[in-house]
Amino acid sequence: MSAKAEVRFGETATRLAGQAALLVGWTPDTFWAATPAELMAIAMAAAPPPGDGIDRTTLTAMMERDTHG
């Protein structure tokens, strides 16, 4: 592993450990004992649910209403 990759890993691991501590109160020992799947489950639970979006017809209608006052 290159020195640059080691720094990037260390910075990323520190950030993730801090986020896990803030979100769920994990200690560093708990963070390092966790699996990536466990960490991902926490991240997914903290993320907002995905939206359904908007279809082109609705968008066009909204744009027309806005354009015409």
C-alpha positions, 0 to 999 in steps of 0.5 A: 500500500502506498503512503498516499493510500495509507493516509487516505485510509487513515483519514477515512477510517477516522471520519467513519469512526467519528460518524459511528460514534455520533450516530449510534454511540459506538466506541472505537473498539466497537467500530473496529470490531464491526463488519462493513455490512454493519457500518453500511446498515447504520449509514443506510438507516441514517440516510433519507429514503429515496424519492420516487422522482417526477416524470417528464409529463408532470415536469412539463406541466409544471414548467408550462404553469410557471411560464404562463403565470 
